[in-house]
Amino acid sequence: MMKKNHDGGKVKIPKDAYDTVIVGAGPAGVGVGIALQHVGVKNYTIIERDEVGSSFISWPEETRFITPSFPSNSIGMLDLNSIAIGVSPAYNMRIEHPTGVDFALHLKFLVNELQLPILENTNVNSIKKTGDFFEINIDTSVIHAKNIIWAAGEYQYPSTGIFQGSENCIHTSVIKKYSDFRNSEYTVIGGYESGIDAAYHLAQKGKKVCVFDKNCPWGEETSDPSVALSTFTFERMNDYNFQKNVTLNANTTVKSVELVNGKYEITVEGGEVYFSDEKPLLASGFRGSHSCISHLFEARQDGFPMLTEQDCSTITDGLYLCGPSVRHDGHIFCFIYKYRQRFAIVAKSIAESLGLETDEFVAAYKSWGMFLDDLSCCGKECLTC
Ligand SMILES: Cc1cc2nc3c(=O)[nH]c(=O)nc-3n(C[C@H](O)[C@H](O)[C@H](O)COP(=O)(O)OP(=O)(O)OC[C@H]3O[C@@H](n4cnc5c(N)ncnc54)[C@H](O)[C@@H]3O)c2cc1C
């Protein structure tokens, strides 16, 4: 089969080409895969470097979801942690705040139950667009696709190297469990969700913890949990052991961490120096997997990919982004209950490019609050009392 490319020249359509390849089998990849199945796209696959839900499997053992699960589906309101219409992790698992492993099992259940097409233990090394097709370089060969949905997440791409000597710290994303920590005092650099989570679990074990943050996350006024700490975290900060053992240092930027005579010297802006016997824990967030394919996106001022209204790259037709790195104006889609509302936008765009009918699909997803195409309703603050 031959097809004309944008320049009027002829490009050969590879016989093995998928209509769509999804990269990553976390909640974003699995969720958008289910939406593709619902809209009737058949010739697609999910490529996963490890196993379904592998980022969640790597969470520290004690870490739990901060967003609660509740089986509210019977009145048409999706469980906050659900990635598909009609599904409730709360109902499946009988757990309100799942651990990473709990949630990975839930994702595996969905993949098996819905028989989603998936290639596990297959890393996507690079992507190139030639004519109307993407060449996807995987471990063993090259595969082709008309569209790619990039859903490779953030967790496996931590933000390190942010100050001098940050290699002397341990990033929270590589911690297996806090119960392995044997010393009596620890330093945590970064005071958003991961940093406070680390401080909470260490404080529960009676450790003294000193937290530094360049801002004041626990003092943010907004009601948006993408910016402020979550209710679950504020509640844990009121815990007796947290109050007794944790010291919070706001507006304190760490400039360097040096190992001198077996002690870690932590220098903050202004020159003050703190000491720690143990490697400081780095809770500095994530640079995100989109950094691996940044040549295929225009960058916004904040470094996140610039997207069309369909969450497609503005410079590479057919390349979509799903998951926590999706940004539109000031809206941050970093939680499941936020970015899941964009799965159907992407699925609709791909289905229409293949000539499929989407009206019923859109109506069903809209009725479940899973089709957010009007962003003017976002960003509202809650009433305060
Ligand atoms: C401590 C912590 C607590 C959190 N709590 C919550 C919460 O309570 N509620 C909530 O909604 N969100 C929470 N989040 C955020 C949530 O974890 C993310 O939204 C979610 O993991 C993003 O899903 P994803 O599918 O985009 O990425 P991931 O879950 O990271 O999945 C990406 C997948 O892509 C695969 N992959 C990566 N690169 C490649 C490649 N090159 N080739 C092939 N495969 C690849 C990975 O193996 C992985 O399986 C939390 C995050 C952290 C760190």
The ligand as a Tripos MOL2 file, in Angstrom:
@<TRIPOS>MOLECULE
LIG
   53    58     1     0     0
SMALL
NO_CHARGES

@<TRIPOS>ATOM
      1 C1          4.8420    9.0020   46.7480 C.3       1 LIG1
      2 C2          3.7620    9.2210   45.7210 C.ar      1 LIG1
      3 C3          2.4320    9.1830   46.0770 C.ar      1 LIG1
      4 C4          1.4400    9.3890   45.1320 C.ar      1 LIG1
      5 N1          0.1370    9.3260   45.5220 N.ar      1 LIG1
      6 C5         -0.8220    9.5070   44.6030 C.ar      1 LIG1
      7 C6         -2.1920    9.4240   44.9710 C.ar      1 LIG1
      8 O1         -2.5320    9.1840   46.1230 O.2       1 LIG1
      9 N2         -3.1380    9.6120   43.9990 N.ar      1 LIG1
     10 C7         -2.7900    9.8960   42.7040 C.ar      1 LIG1
     11 O2         -3.6870   10.0730   41.8770 O.2       1 LIG1
     12 N3         -1.5000    9.9830   42.3350 N.ar      1 LIG1
     13 C8         -0.5220    9.8040   43.2530 C.ar      1 LIG1
     14 N4          0.7860    9.9110   42.8840 N.ar      1 LIG1
     15 C9          1.1030   10.1940   41.5020 C.3       1 LIG1
     16 C10         0.9770    8.9090   40.7160 C.3       1 LIG1
     17 O3          1.9010    7.9940   41.2020 O.3       1 LIG1
     18 C11         1.2190    9.1880   39.3010 C.3       1 LIG1
     19 O4          0.1590    9.9850   38.8760 O.3       1 LIG1
     20 C12         1.2220    7.9310   38.4520 C.3       1 LIG1
     21 O5          2.2330    7.0360   38.8130 O.3       1 LIG1
     22 C13         1.4530    8.3170   37.0370 C.3       1 LIG1
     23 O6          1.0560    7.2620   36.2570 O.3       1 LIG1
     24 P1          1.7300    7.0070   34.8500 P.3       1 LIG1
     25 O7          1.0050    5.8650   34.2530 O.co2     1 LIG1
     26 O8          1.8160    8.2810   34.0940 O.co2     1 LIG1
     27 O9          3.2460    6.6460   35.2170 O.3       1 LIG1
     28 P2          3.8710    5.3380   35.8820 P.3       1 LIG1
     29 O10         2.9820    4.7790   36.9130 O.co2     1 LIG1
     30 O11         5.2670    5.7010   36.2620 O.co2     1 LIG1
     31 O12         3.8840    4.3210   34.6630 O.3       1 LIG1
     32 C14         4.7580    4.4960   33.5930 C.3       1 LIG1
     33 C15         5.1400    3.1290   33.0740 C.3       1 LIG1
     34 O13         5.9520    3.3260   31.9310 O.3       1 LIG1
     35 C16         7.0070    2.3980   31.9360 C.3       1 LIG1
     36 N5          8.0910    2.9930   31.1650 N.ar      1 LIG1
     37 C17         8.8220    4.0730   31.4820 C.ar      1 LIG1
     38 N6          9.7120    4.3360   30.5190 N.ar      1 LIG1
     39 C18         9.5420    3.4080   29.5620 C.ar      1 LIG1
     40 C19        10.1670    3.1300   28.3230 C.ar      1 LIG1
     41 N7         11.1600    3.9060   27.8620 N.pl3     1 LIG1
     42 N8          9.7580    2.0690   27.5980 N.ar      1 LIG1
     43 C20         8.7420    1.2730   28.0500 C.ar      1 LIG1
     44 N9          8.1160    1.4880   29.2130 N.ar      1 LIG1
     45 C21         8.5000    2.5370   29.9740 C.ar      1 LIG1
     46 C22         7.3390    2.2000   33.3950 C.3       1 LIG1
     47 O14         7.9510    0.9570   33.6560 O.3       1 LIG1
     48 C23         5.9780    2.3290   34.0660 C.3       1 LIG1
     49 O15         5.3580    1.0790   34.2740 O.3       1 LIG1
     50 C24         1.7970    9.6800   43.8110 C.ar      1 LIG1
     51 C25         3.1390    9.7180   43.4460 C.ar      1 LIG1
     52 C26         4.1190    9.4920   44.3800 C.ar      1 LIG1
     53 C27         5.5500    9.5410   43.9420 C.3       1 LIG1
@<TRIPOS>BOND
     1     1     2 1
     2     2     3 ar
     3     2    52 ar
     4     3     4 ar
     5     4     5 ar
     6     4    50 ar
     7     5     6 ar
     8     6     7 ar
     9     6    13 1
    10     7     8 2
    11     7     9 ar
    12     9    10 ar
    13    10    11 2
    14    10    12 ar
    15    12    13 ar
    16    13    14 ar
    17    14    15 1
    18    14    50 ar
    19    15    16 1
    20    16    17 1
    21    16    18 1
    22    18    19 1
    23    18    20 1
    24    20    21 1
    25    20    22 1
    26    22    23 1
    27    23    24 1
    28    24    25 2
    29    24    26 1
    30    24    27 1
    31    27    28 1
    32    28    29 2
    33    28    30 1
    34    28    31 1
    35    31    32 1
    36    32    33 1
    37    33    34 1
    38    33    48 1
    39    34    35 1
    40    35    36 1
    41    35    46 1
    42    36    37 ar
    43    36    45 ar
    44    37    38 ar
    45    38    39 ar
    46    39    40 ar
    47    39    45 ar
    48    40    41 1
    49    40    42 ar
    50    42    43 ar
    51    43    44 ar
    52    44    45 ar
    53    46    47 1
    54    46    48 1
    55    48    49 1
    56    50    51 ar
    57    51    52 ar
    58    52    53 1
@<TRIPOS>SUBSTRUCTURE
     1 LIG1         1 GROUP 0 **** ****
